[in-house]
Amino acid sequence: MSTYRPEFVGALELMAEAFDEVVAAGFERPIIVGGAAVEFYTGGAVVSQRELEAALLRRGFERPAGPGTLLRGVHHSSLGIGVEVVSGQLFDGAADKMRVRVVSVGSSEVRLPPVEDMIADRMGQFAAPDLGDQLMLRQAIILYRIARRNLEDPLDQDYLDSRIRQETLGHYDLGFLAEKADEADHT
């Protein structure tokens, strides 16, 4: 974990402790998604339930307050990390839970969605008609470029293509992403 910024490692350690508490209370171990999962898979290049939020609050996280702040999730002021707690199925049930990655953090562990699902999620946000978010496309490209070269588990190209098609409602596929990644390799 030495390639990650200390604040990120500190937040993972606190989340792992909170996750242990949630599991001990009889709930399923939460899975880290969103920006934290992107930061994990990119090596820091791109920087669920009430029980989890309560466990994080006991570890120094705070609820945001005041005018103009979003009132969801928690923030750790000294680490500069925010966590939004979401519940429900991983990627609305579309992700294959058998592919979830387990990472040791200190004496505990955290779980992360498969990189293929993170890429597909970013592609879906890029493809959303009201968003068309170029930042999400850039994150998908970065995740794809790193995953096809640097992860110990090879990308499942068929699964990734299927998930991209699903998340983008058929507007994009792995071929589009691979083309954009190749263009980025040559710039």
N, C-alpha and C positions, 0 to 999 in steps of 0.2 A: 504494500500500500504506500510505499515511499514516493511514488510519482505524484501523489495527490497533495493538494495544499493542506496544511495542518487543520484549518477550520473545517474542511470537508471530512477529514478523518475523525476529528472530534465529534462532528455531527453524526457520522455513521456509528461511532461508538455509543453515543447517547441513544440513538435510535435502536441499536441492537439491544441495549439494556431495556428500553421501553418495550420492544417486541417480545423479549423474554417474559416480561411481566404480563403482557397480553396473552401469550401462550399459556402461562401458568394459570391465568384466569379462565382457561378453557376455550379460548378463541383461536382461530387460525392465524399463523404467523403472517403479518402484513408483508406486502411486496412494495418495494420502492419503485416509483414510476416518475415520469416527467423529467424535469431538469436534473435532479439528482442522479437518475439512471443514465441520462446523457453524459453527465460529468464522469460517472464511473466508466462507461464504455469508451469514452474518448481520452481517458487518462488525465482528465482535467483540462483538456484543450478547449472545451466548451463548458465555459463555466455555466381513514377507514373507519375507524370507529371511535366513539367517545372514549373508550378505554385507552386507545393509543394516544389520543390527544391528552388525556389526563396523565398518562405515564410520562409524556414529554414535558408537560408543565411541571411535574415533580423534579425534572432534571434541568431546570433553568430556562425552559422555553416560556414565552409569554404570549398572551393574546394581543393582537394589535388593537390600539384604541386611538380615538381622536378623530377630528374631522378629516375627511378625505382618505381614510385608510380602509382597506378591504377587511371585512370582519370575518374572514375565514382563514383557517390555518393558524399556525403559531410561528413565532420568531425567536431566535436566540441572539440577543443583542451583542454579546461579546464575541460570538463566532460569526455573526453576520449572515446567518443561514435562516431561511424560512422553510417551513414544511406545511403543505396543505394536505390535510387528512381527508381522504375520500373513501367511500365504502362501495360495496357492490362487487360485481364480477370484474376480473382483470380485463381491461379493454372491452367492456360490455359483454364479456363471455366469449369474445372472438379469439382470444389467445389460448394457446395450448399450455395448460398449467404443467404438463410433464416436462416442458422445456425451460421452466423457471430456473434461474441460476442461483445457487447458494454460495455465498462468499463469507469466509471466516473474518470476523472483526473482533480482535481481542480474544476474549474467552467465549464469545457468542457468534452469532451469524446474522446476516441480513439476506433477503431474497430480492432479486431483480428480475424483471421480465426478460425474455429472450431478446437479443439485440434485433432480431428480425421484426419483432413486434414494435420495438421502439422506432425503427426505421419506417415501418408502415404507418405508425401513428403520426410521425412527422410529415409523411407524404399526404396523409389524410387532412392534416391541418393546412398544408400547402394548397391542396385541391379544393378546400371549402370555398364555395362561391362568394361568401361574404368576407373571407379572409384573404385568400390568395397570398399567403404569407411567405415571402421569399426567405425570411430567416429560417422558417421550418424546412424549406427545401435545402438550404445550406446545411442545416443540422443533419438532415437525412443523408446528404452527400458525405459529410464528414464521418458519420457513423458507418456508412456503407464502405467507404474507403478504408477505414481502420479495421472494420470487422473482416473484410475479405483478405486482409494481410496479416493482422496482428493478434487475433484471438486464437486461443488454443483449440477451440471447437470451430470447425469450418462452418461457414454460412450454409444454411439449407436454402439453396436457390429456389427450389420449387415452392417451399413454404413461404419464403419472402415474396415471391411473385404473386402467390395467391393472396397473401395478406395485403399487399399494396393494392391489388385490384379491388379487394373488399373495402378497404379504407377509403379509396378514392372513387368508389362507385363505378369502377371500370374505366375511369378516365385516364389512368396512368398504370404502368406496369414496371417490372424490373428492367426491361429494355430501356425505358425512358430514363430511369435512375442511373443505370450503368453508363448511358450516353452522357448524361450530365456530369457524372463522376470522371469520365475520361476527359471531357472538356476541361474540368477543373485541374486534372493532372497535367494538362498541357499549357496552363496559364501561369 
